[in-house]
Amino acid sequence: MLQNSAAYTEAARLHSFHYLFDWRWYEWLGIIAPLGILWWFAVMARNQKKLLINRLCQALVLYGSLCFVAVILFAIPGNYGPLARFQPLRSLHLLYLVLFLFMGGFVGEFLLKHHIWRWMILFVPLCVGMFLAQRVFISRQPPH
């Protein structure tokens, strides 16, 4: 079994997000809520007769559930502690990526539809906010 050095263990304790059992309730939502949302998307896709999206959502729920079990196993103190350095929560990046793609697709299909003014109401403030945030970020950069 892998053994961590004392220095590594001390440094790792500074990253509380690696220790699942120290999380607050709202941090757990970051793992559990996407699975529920994807399950809801699967039901919506099945009702809309979009079988490929339904299958993909179901597969992602299974994938996310298996990753969650692995994360819990890696988070158990003791023998599995050294495995935490592999950061198993990174496995959820794929799940989040596809979740946000589906969210965008469903928002476009069911809320925005073919109304240009709805698209403008969503994207103009979003783009202005991103532009202003970028300007603030650039203004805080030290000169080269």
N, CA, C and O atoms as a DFTB+ gen file, in Angstrom:
576 C
 N C O
     1  1       0.843      -1.179       0.000
     2  2       0.000       0.000       0.000
     3  2       0.885       1.237       0.000
     4  3       1.936       1.257       0.641
     5  1       0.461       2.260      -0.715
     6  2       1.193       3.520      -0.788
     7  2       1.198       4.212       0.568
     8  3       0.192       4.203       1.278
     9  1       2.315       4.804       0.923
    10  2       2.415       5.568       2.169
    11  2       2.782       7.011       1.825
    12  3       3.675       7.270       1.017
    13  1       2.077       7.932       2.454
    14  2       2.386       9.342       2.263
    15  2       3.406       9.789       3.289
    16  3       3.417       9.301       4.419
    17  1       4.263      10.717       2.898
    18  2       5.203      11.294       3.853
    19  2       4.441      12.223       4.800
    20  3       3.316      12.630       4.511
    21  1       5.055      12.547       5.912
    22  2       4.422      13.438       6.880
    23  2       4.190      14.814       6.273
    24  3       3.162      15.439       6.536
    25  1       5.128      15.293       5.467
    26  2       4.988      16.604       4.831
    27  2       3.819      16.606       3.852
    28  3       3.056      17.571       3.801
    29  1       3.671      15.528       3.070
    30  2       2.564      15.440       2.122
    31  2       1.234      15.414       2.875
    32  3       0.285      16.097       2.489
    33  1       1.168      14.632       3.939
    34  2      -0.059      14.529       4.716
    35  2      -0.441      15.880       5.303
    36  3      -1.612      16.258       5.288
    37  1       0.541      16.606       5.819
    38  2       0.276      17.931       6.385
    39  2      -0.195      18.896       5.308
    40  3      -1.131      19.663       5.533
    41  1       0.439      18.868       4.147
    42  2       0.035      19.744       3.044
    43  2      -1.351      19.371       2.527
    44  3      -2.146      20.247       2.186
    45  1      -1.638      18.084       2.470
    46  2      -2.935      17.630       1.964
    47  2      -4.069      18.058       2.879
    48  3      -5.172      18.316       2.398
    49  1      -3.834      18.140       4.178
    50  2      -4.877      18.554       5.110
    51  2      -5.297      20.010       4.873
    52  3      -6.386      20.412       5.282
    53  1      -4.454      20.790       4.226
    54  2      -4.803      22.178       3.928
    55  2      -5.869      22.270       2.842
    56  3      -6.523      23.303       2.699
    57  1      -6.046      21.202       2.082
    58  2      -7.039      21.156       1.003
    59  2      -8.256      20.379       1.496
    60  3      -8.396      19.183       1.240
    61  1      -9.125      21.078       2.202
    62  2     -10.268      20.411       2.834
    63  2     -11.226      19.793       1.819
    64  3     -11.971      18.872       2.156
    65  1     -11.217      20.289       0.579
    66  2     -12.122      19.744      -0.418
    67  2     -11.790      18.296      -0.780
    68  3     -12.610      17.614      -1.394
    69  1     -10.609      17.819      -0.413
    70  2     -10.247      16.420      -0.650
    71  2     -10.891      15.486       0.377
    72  3     -10.942      14.275       0.165
    73  1     -11.375      16.036       1.472
    74  2     -11.884      15.216       2.569
    75  2     -13.402      15.294       2.597
    76  3     -13.995      16.176       3.218
    77  1     -13.998      14.356       1.914
    78  2     -15.427      14.313       1.685
    79  2     -16.224      14.347       2.979
    80  3     -17.269      14.994       3.034
    81  1     -15.764      13.678       4.007
    82  2     -16.526      13.585       5.242
    83  2     -16.441      14.856       6.084
    84  3     -17.091      14.951       7.125
    85  1     -15.646      15.833       5.645
    86  2     -15.588      17.136       6.312
    87  2     -16.436      18.176       5.593
    88  3     -16.492      19.330       6.019
    89  1     -17.095      17.783       4.512
    90  2     -17.879      18.716       3.727
    91  2     -19.142      19.137       4.463
    92  3     -19.639      18.418       5.330
    93  1     -19.657      20.318       4.104
    94  2     -20.948      20.789       4.598
    95  2     -22.032      20.250       3.662
    96  3     -21.736      19.723       2.589
    97  1     -23.272      20.388       4.076
    98  2     -24.390      19.820       3.317
    99  2     -24.472      20.384       1.904
   100  3     -24.771      19.642       0.968
   101  1     -24.216      21.669       1.729
   102  2     -24.363      22.275       0.407
   103  2     -23.244      21.843      -0.540
   104  3     -23.407      21.907      -1.758
   105  1     -22.111      21.405       0.009
   106  2     -21.042      20.889      -0.850
   107  2     -21.405      19.510      -1.393
   108  3     -21.001      19.146      -2.497
   109  1     -22.159      18.754      -0.623
   110  2     -22.633      17.448      -1.089
   111  2     -23.600      17.590      -2.261
   112  3     -23.718      16.683      -3.086
   113  1     -24.294      18.730      -2.335
   114  2     -25.206      18.954      -3.454
   115  2     -24.475      18.950      -4.790
   116  3     -25.060      18.610      -5.819
   117  1     -23.195      19.327      -4.777
   118  2     -22.407      19.329      -6.002
   119  2     -22.210      17.941      -6.590
   120  3     -21.908      17.798      -7.775
   121  1     -22.382      16.928      -5.766
   122  2     -22.289      15.551      -6.255
   123  2     -23.677      14.973      -6.499
   124  3     -23.911      14.319      -7.515
   125  1     -24.593      15.211      -5.574
   126  2     -25.902      14.553      -5.629
   127  2     -26.855      15.229      -6.610
   128  3     -27.540      14.543      -7.368
   129  1     -26.912      16.563      -6.611
   130  2     -27.875      17.274      -7.464
   131  2     -27.684      16.992      -8.959
   132  3     -28.681      16.790      -9.653
   133  1     -26.444      16.968      -9.492
   134  2     -26.320      16.666     -10.925
   135  2     -26.884      15.297     -11.305
   136  3     -27.399      15.121     -12.410
   137  1     -26.788      14.334     -10.397
   138  2     -27.357      13.017     -10.698
   139  2     -28.875      13.097     -10.792
   140  3     -29.482      12.479     -11.667
   141  1     -29.487      13.861      -9.890
   142  2     -30.941      14.042      -9.947
   143  2     -31.370      14.810     -11.191
   144  3     -32.375      14.474     -11.817
   145  1     -30.615      15.834     -11.544
   146  2     -30.942      16.626     -12.734
   147  2     -30.818      15.772     -13.992
   148  3     -31.666      15.839     -14.882
   149  1     -29.761      14.972     -14.061
   150  2     -29.601      14.093     -15.228
   151  2     -30.706      13.037     -15.291
   152  3     -31.147      12.663     -16.377
   153  1     -31.145      12.565     -14.151
   154  2     -32.256      11.608     -14.137
   155  2     -33.525      12.288     -14.664
   156  3     -34.278      11.697     -15.438
   157  1     -33.753      13.527     -14.239
   158  2     -34.899      14.298     -14.719
   159  2     -34.797      14.524     -16.220
   160  3     -35.799      14.416     -16.927
   161  1     -33.600      14.838     -16.720
   162  2     -33.388      14.999     -18.157
   163  2     -33.682      13.697     -18.901
   164  3     -34.231      13.722     -20.002
   165  1     -33.322      12.563     -18.306
   166  2     -33.599      11.271     -18.937
   167  2     -35.107      11.063     -19.070
   168  3     -35.585      10.590     -20.101
   169  1     -35.851      11.418     -18.027
   170  2     -37.311      11.280     -18.076
   171  2     -37.887      12.216     -19.139
   172  3     -38.754      11.813     -19.915
   173  1     -37.407      13.467     -19.177
   174  2     -37.876      14.418     -20.193
   175  2     -37.571      13.905     -21.598
   176  3     -38.415      13.988     -22.489
   177  1     -36.368      13.377     -21.794
   178  2     -35.978      12.881     -23.117
   179  2     -36.837      11.675     -23.513
   180  3     -37.231      11.542     -24.671
   181  1     -37.123      10.804     -22.547
   182  2     -37.962       9.642     -22.855
   183  2     -39.360      10.098     -23.248
   184  3     -39.950       9.552     -24.181
   185  1     -39.899      11.098     -22.543
   186  2     -41.235      11.610     -22.877
   187  2     -41.266      12.300     -24.230
   188  3     -42.299      12.301     -24.900
   189  1     -40.134      12.895     -24.647
   190  2     -40.020      13.562     -25.945
   191  2     -39.595      12.603     -27.061
   192  3     -39.416      13.015     -28.207
   193  1     -39.437      11.328     -26.719
   194  2     -39.010      10.289     -27.674
   195  2     -37.602      10.536     -28.205
   196  3     -37.301      10.226     -29.358
   197  1     -36.745      11.096     -27.358
   198  2     -35.333      11.319     -27.714
   199  2     -34.521      10.232     -27.020
   200  3     -33.946      10.450     -25.953
   201  1     -34.485       9.078     -27.633
   202  2     -33.937       7.899     -26.979
   203  2     -32.428       7.978     -26.746
   204  3     -31.932       7.462     -25.745
   205  1     -31.696       8.615     -27.657
   206  2     -30.249       8.714     -27.455
   207  2     -29.901       9.593     -26.252
   208  3     -29.004       9.265     -25.474
   209  1     -30.612      10.703     -26.108
   210  2     -30.377      11.570     -24.952
   211  2     -30.785      10.841     -23.679
   212  3     -30.108      10.947     -22.656
   213  1     -31.885      10.105     -23.737
   214  2     -32.330       9.315     -22.594
   215  2     -31.249       8.322     -22.168
   216  3     -30.910       8.233     -20.988
   217  1     -30.717       7.587     -23.124
   218  2     -29.669       6.596     -22.808
   219  2     -28.412       7.252     -22.260
   220  3     -27.816       6.762     -21.301
   221  1     -28.010       8.364     -22.872
   222  2     -26.811       9.059     -22.402
   223  2     -26.995       9.570     -20.978
   224  3     -26.091       9.453     -20.151
   225  1     -28.160      10.135     -20.692
   226  2     -28.422      10.618     -19.333
   227  2     -28.422       9.470     -18.330
   228  3     -27.871       9.600     -17.237
   229  1     -29.032       8.355     -18.693
   230  2     -29.028       7.191     -17.797
   231  2     -27.604       6.675     -17.582
   232  3     -27.231       6.317     -16.464
   233  1     -26.816       6.639     -18.648
   234  2     -25.424       6.193     -18.519
   235  2     -24.623       7.146     -17.638
   236  3     -23.783       6.706     -16.853
   237  1     -24.872       8.436     -17.761
   238  2     -24.170       9.406     -16.922
   239  2     -24.586       9.301     -15.457
   240  3     -23.764       9.509     -14.565
   241  1     -25.857       8.980     -15.203
   242  2     -26.289       8.758     -13.821
   243  2     -25.568       7.545     -13.244
   244  3     -25.114       7.580     -12.100
   245  1     -25.459       6.484     -14.016
   246  2     -24.729       5.305     -13.558
   247  2     -23.249       5.626     -13.351
   248  3     -22.670       5.249     -12.333
   249  1     -22.643       6.311     -14.298
   250  2     -21.248       6.711     -14.203
   251  2     -21.014       7.577     -12.965
   252  3     -20.078       7.338     -12.202
   253  1     -21.866       8.580     -12.772
   254  2     -21.734       9.457     -11.617
   255  2     -21.915       8.721     -10.305
   256  3     -21.224       9.010      -9.329
   257  1     -22.832       7.777     -10.274
   258  2     -23.058       6.990      -9.057
   259  2     -21.845       6.127      -8.736
   260  3     -21.436       6.036      -7.579
   261  1     -21.268       5.493      -9.754
   262  2     -20.070       4.680      -9.529
   263  2     -18.890       5.544      -9.088
   264  3     -18.116       5.142      -8.219
   265  1     -18.753       6.713      -9.676
   266  2     -17.691       7.635      -9.257
   267  2     -17.909       8.078      -7.823
   268  3     -16.952       8.197      -7.058
   269  1     -19.146       8.320      -7.452
   270  2     -19.464       8.736      -6.089
   271  2     -19.080       7.641      -5.089
   272  3     -18.525       7.927      -4.028
   273  1     -19.374       6.411      -5.428
   274  2     -18.982       5.295      -4.559
   275  2     -17.460       5.224      -4.451
   276  3     -16.925       5.019      -3.362
   277  1     -16.769       5.390      -5.559
   278  2     -15.301       5.364      -5.529
   279  2     -14.755       6.505      -4.681
   280  3     -13.797       6.317      -3.931
   281  1     -15.352       7.680      -4.793
   282  2     -14.907       8.826      -4.007
   283  2     -15.097       8.549      -2.519
   284  3     -14.229       8.864      -1.705
   285  1     -16.219       7.968      -2.177
   286  2     -16.462       7.640      -0.760
   287  2     -15.438       6.625      -0.265
   288  3     -14.917       6.750       0.843
   289  1     -15.152       5.619      -1.091
   290  2     -14.149       4.624      -0.684
   291  2     -12.777       5.251      -0.509
   292  3     -12.051       4.918       0.428
   293  1     -12.421       6.158      -1.411
   294  2     -11.109       6.811      -1.315
   295  2     -11.045       7.774      -0.143
   296  3      -9.962       8.069       0.361
   297  1     -12.207       8.270       0.298
   298  2     -12.236       9.254       1.379
   299  2     -12.200       8.610       2.762
   300  3     -12.023       9.308       3.761
   301  1     -12.364       7.297       2.835
   302  2     -12.331       6.620       4.139
   303  2     -10.924       6.711       4.695
   304  3      -9.967       6.283       4.049
   305  1     -10.795       7.269       5.896
   306  2      -9.454       7.368       6.489
   307  2      -8.857       5.980       6.726
   308  3      -9.577       5.011       6.968
   309  1      -7.571       5.909       6.654
   310  2      -6.897       4.635       6.898
   311  2      -6.201       4.121       5.663
   312  3      -5.389       4.823       5.061
   313  1      -6.514       2.905       5.285
   314  2      -5.807       2.225       4.210
   315  2      -5.924       2.910       2.852
   316  3      -4.992       2.865       2.050
   317  1      -7.077       3.550       2.589
   318  2      -7.270       4.159       1.280
   319  2      -6.801       5.611       1.221
   320  3      -6.831       6.214       0.148
   321  1      -6.381       6.173       2.313
   322  2      -5.952       7.571       2.371
   323  2      -4.960       7.970       1.298
   324  3      -5.129       9.021       0.680
   325  1      -3.917       7.164       1.050
   326  2      -2.955       7.549       0.006
   327  2      -3.560       7.621      -1.396
   328  3      -2.999       8.278      -2.273
   329  1      -4.687       6.960      -1.621
   330  2      -5.310       7.002      -2.945
   331  2      -5.984       8.350      -3.215
   332  3      -6.315       8.657      -4.360
   333  1      -6.189       9.154      -2.170
   334  2      -6.830      10.455      -2.352
   335  2      -6.002      11.367      -3.254
   336  3      -6.540      12.302      -3.846
   337  1      -4.703      11.107      -3.363
   338  2      -3.867      11.951      -4.220
   339  2      -4.255      11.846      -5.687
   340  3      -3.877      12.704      -6.484
   341  1      -5.003      10.813      -6.058
   342  2      -5.461      10.671      -7.438
   343  2      -6.693      11.534      -7.720
   344  3      -7.145      11.612      -8.862
   345  1      -7.227      12.172      -6.702
   346  2      -8.347      13.102      -6.797
   347  2      -9.513      12.520      -7.614
   348  3      -9.785      12.974      -8.725
   349  1     -10.189      11.525      -7.061
   350  2     -11.269      10.877      -7.814
   351  2     -12.452      11.787      -8.129
   352  3     -13.257      11.455      -8.999
   353  1     -12.579      12.924      -7.447
   354  2     -13.671      13.836      -7.781
   355  2     -13.519      14.442      -9.168
   356  3     -14.490      14.939      -9.737
   357  1     -12.321      14.407      -9.711
   358  2     -12.115      14.919     -11.076
   359  2     -12.902      14.104     -12.103
   360  3     -13.148      14.576     -13.212
   361  1     -13.291      12.903     -11.743
   362  2     -14.086      12.084     -12.650
   363  2     -15.447      12.712     -12.931
   364  3     -16.102      12.360     -13.912
   365  1     -15.876      13.638     -12.078
   366  2     -17.168      14.276     -12.285
   367  2     -17.115      15.410     -13.307
   368  3     -18.162      15.944     -13.674
   369  1     -15.938      15.788     -13.771
   370  2     -15.836      16.864     -14.766
   371  2     -16.608      16.519     -16.035
   372  3     -17.307      17.372     -16.582
   373  1     -16.493      15.286     -16.508
   374  2     -17.231      14.859     -17.701
   375  2     -18.724      14.979     -17.456
   376  3     -19.464      15.449     -18.320
   377  1     -19.164      14.560     -16.291
   378  2     -20.576      14.617     -15.954
   379  2     -21.074      16.065     -15.970
   380  3     -22.133      16.347     -16.532
   381  1     -20.327      16.975     -15.364
   382  2     -20.716      18.384     -15.345
   383  2     -20.733      18.970     -16.754
   384  3     -21.638      19.733     -17.094
   385  1     -19.761      18.630     -17.564
   386  2     -19.684      19.147     -18.920
   387  2     -20.927      18.776     -19.717
   388  3     -21.560      19.643     -20.320
   389  1     -21.276      17.504     -19.723
   390  2     -22.444      17.060     -20.488
   391  2     -23.722      17.613     -19.867
   392  3     -24.663      17.948     -20.586
   393  1     -23.766      17.712     -18.540
   394  2     -24.931      18.285     -17.869
   395  2     -25.183      19.708     -18.350
   396  3     -26.320      20.058     -18.669
   397  1     -24.137      20.535     -18.408
   398  2     -24.327      21.914     -18.846
   399  2     -24.657      22.001     -20.337
   400  3     -25.396      22.897     -20.747
   401  1     -24.132      21.101     -21.144
   402  2     -24.516      21.072     -22.559
   403  2     -25.999      20.755     -22.715
   404  3     -26.702      21.387     -23.504
   405  1     -26.465      19.762     -21.950
   406  2     -27.891      19.414     -22.009
   407  2     -28.763      20.539     -21.460
   408  3     -29.838      20.811     -21.995
   409  1     -28.301      21.194     -20.394
   410  2     -29.066      22.322     -19.857
   411  2     -29.248      23.395     -20.925
   412  3     -30.349      23.908     -21.120
   413  1     -28.163      23.726     -21.610
   414  2     -28.243      24.719     -22.673
   415  2     -29.190      24.289     -23.778
   416  3     -29.971      25.095     -24.284
   417  1     -29.122      23.025     -24.150
   418  2     -30.015      22.516     -25.188
   419  2     -31.479      22.564     -24.783
   420  3     -32.333      22.972     -25.570
   421  1     -31.771      22.144     -23.545
   422  2     -33.151      22.166     -23.077
   423  2     -33.668      23.590     -22.889
   424  3     -34.838      23.857     -23.165
   425  1     -32.819      24.508     -22.424
   426  2     -33.234      25.909     -22.290
   427  2     -33.551      26.475     -23.673
   428  3     -34.562      27.153     -23.849
   429  1     -32.692      26.198     -24.651
   430  2     -32.945      26.680     -26.004
   431  2     -34.199      26.089     -26.610
   432  3     -34.958      26.787     -27.282
   433  1     -34.420      24.817     -26.381
   434  2     -35.555      24.140     -27.007
   435  2     -36.889      24.463     -26.339
   436  3     -37.893      24.657     -27.024
   437  1     -36.905      24.521     -25.011
   438  2     -38.178      24.647     -24.317
   439  2     -38.491      26.056     -23.808
   440  3     -39.662      26.392     -23.632
   441  1     -37.471      26.889     -23.567
   442  2     -37.730      28.230     -23.031
   443  2     -37.531      29.330     -24.068
   444  3     -38.396      30.187     -24.253
   445  1     -36.395      29.299     -24.735
   446  2     -36.074      30.391     -25.652
   447  2     -36.766      30.232     -26.998
   448  3     -37.240      31.207     -27.581
   449  1     -36.819      29.021     -27.479
   450  2     -37.444      28.656     -28.747
   451  2     -36.965      29.535     -29.893
   452  3     -35.761      29.753     -30.030
   453  1     -37.866      30.042     -30.713
   454  2     -37.496      30.834     -31.894
   455  2     -37.735      32.323     -31.678
   456  3     -37.875      33.075     -32.642
   457  1     -37.781      32.749     -30.427
   458  2     -38.030      34.156     -30.112
   459  2     -36.697      34.850     -29.858
   460  3     -36.027      34.594     -28.858
   461  1     -36.326      35.736     -30.785
   462  2     -35.027      36.406     -30.696
   463  2     -34.926      37.256     -29.438
   464  3     -33.839      37.369     -28.870
   465  1     -36.017      37.855     -28.984
   466  2     -35.977      38.704     -27.797
   467  2     -35.671      37.889     -26.549
   468  3     -35.036      38.405     -25.629
   469  1     -36.103      36.630     -26.489
   470  2     -35.760      35.776     -25.338
   471  2     -34.266      35.482     -25.304
   472  3     -33.636      35.485     -24.247
   473  1     -33.722      35.231     -26.472
   474  2     -32.275      34.988     -26.562
   475  2     -31.507      36.233     -26.134
   476  3     -30.493      36.139     -25.442
   477  1     -31.992      37.388     -26.544
   478  2     -31.332      38.649     -26.186
   479  2     -31.411      38.893     -24.674
   480  3     -30.428      39.323     -24.069
   481  1     -32.561      38.627     -24.064
   482  2     -32.722      38.823     -22.620
   483  2     -31.752      37.929     -21.847
   484  3     -31.262      38.313     -20.784
   485  1     -31.478      36.750     -22.374
   486  2     -30.545      35.841     -21.695
   487  2     -29.096      36.233     -21.959
   488  3     -28.299      36.336     -21.026
   489  1     -28.753      36.452     -23.228
   490  2     -27.329      36.567     -23.571
   491  2     -26.745      37.970     -23.481
   492  3     -25.541      38.095     -23.255
   493  1     -27.513      39.013     -23.641
   494  2     -26.939      40.358     -23.534
   495  2     -26.415      40.611     -22.122
   496  3     -25.261      41.016     -21.984
   497  1     -27.214      40.390     -21.052
   498  2     -26.650      40.593     -19.707
   499  2     -25.491      39.636     -19.399
   500  3     -24.539      40.007     -18.713
   501  1     -25.577      38.429     -19.900
   502  2     -24.499      37.462     -19.685
   503  2     -23.206      37.934     -20.338
   504  3     -22.140      37.881     -19.724
   505  1     -23.300      38.389     -21.565
   506  2     -22.106      38.866     -22.280
   507  2     -21.560      40.150     -21.659
   508  3     -20.345      40.308     -21.542
   509  1     -22.431      41.060     -21.265
   510  2     -21.978      42.301     -20.626
   511  2     -21.275      41.979     -19.308
   512  3     -20.217      42.536     -19.013
   513  1     -21.859      41.087     -18.522
   514  2     -21.238      40.690     -17.262
   515  2     -19.880      40.052     -17.459
   516  3     -18.943      40.342     -16.715
   517  1     -19.760      39.187     -18.454
   518  2     -18.481      38.541     -18.729
   519  2     -17.459      39.562     -19.222
   520  3     -16.286      39.496     -18.855
   521  1     -17.906      40.512     -20.058
   522  2     -17.008      41.555     -20.558
   523  2     -16.481      42.415     -19.409
   524  3     -15.286      42.700     -19.337
   525  1     -17.382      42.825     -18.511
   526  2     -16.968      43.663     -17.382
   527  2     -16.036      42.904     -16.434
   528  3     -15.063      43.465     -15.931
   529  1     -16.337      41.640     -16.197
   530  2     -15.466      40.834     -15.330
   531  2     -14.078      40.699     -15.947
   532  3     -13.076      40.758     -15.234
   533  1     -14.008      40.520     -17.255
   534  2     -12.719      40.416     -17.935
   535  2     -11.952      41.726     -17.851
   536  3     -10.736      41.716     -17.657
   537  1     -12.643      42.857     -17.993
   538  2     -11.983      44.164     -17.893
   539  2     -11.404      44.368     -16.492
   540  3     -10.296      44.887     -16.353
   541  1     -12.136      43.967     -15.463
   542  2     -11.643      44.087     -14.084
   543  2     -10.431      43.197     -13.897
   544  3      -9.453      43.607     -13.272
   545  1     -10.480      41.997     -14.423
   546  2      -9.360      41.060     -14.302
   547  2      -8.112      41.625     -14.982
   548  3      -7.017      41.582     -14.422
   549  1      -8.289      42.154     -16.195
   550  2      -7.146      42.696     -16.943
   551  2      -6.570      43.914     -16.221
   552  3      -5.353      44.094     -16.181
   553  1      -7.440      44.750     -15.650
   554  2      -6.943      45.954     -14.978
   555  2      -6.152      45.613     -13.715
   556  3      -5.351      46.433     -13.264
   557  1      -6.349      44.449     -13.142
   558  2      -5.612      44.045     -11.936
   559  2      -4.305      43.330     -12.232
   560  3      -3.536      43.033     -11.319
   561  1      -4.053      43.055     -13.500
   562  2      -2.811      42.364     -13.878
   563  2      -1.646      43.342     -13.797
   564  3      -1.778      44.502     -14.187
   565  1      -0.515      42.881     -13.297
   566  2       0.656      43.766     -13.266
   567  2       1.162      44.015     -14.673
   568  3       1.032      43.150     -15.539
   569  1       1.743      45.193     -14.917
   570  2       2.275      45.480     -16.261
   571  2       3.458      44.580     -16.575
   572  3       4.180      44.157     -15.672
   573  1       3.654      44.290     -17.837
   574  2       4.748      43.394     -18.251
   575  2       6.054      44.109     -18.307
   576  3       7.075      43.505     -18.636
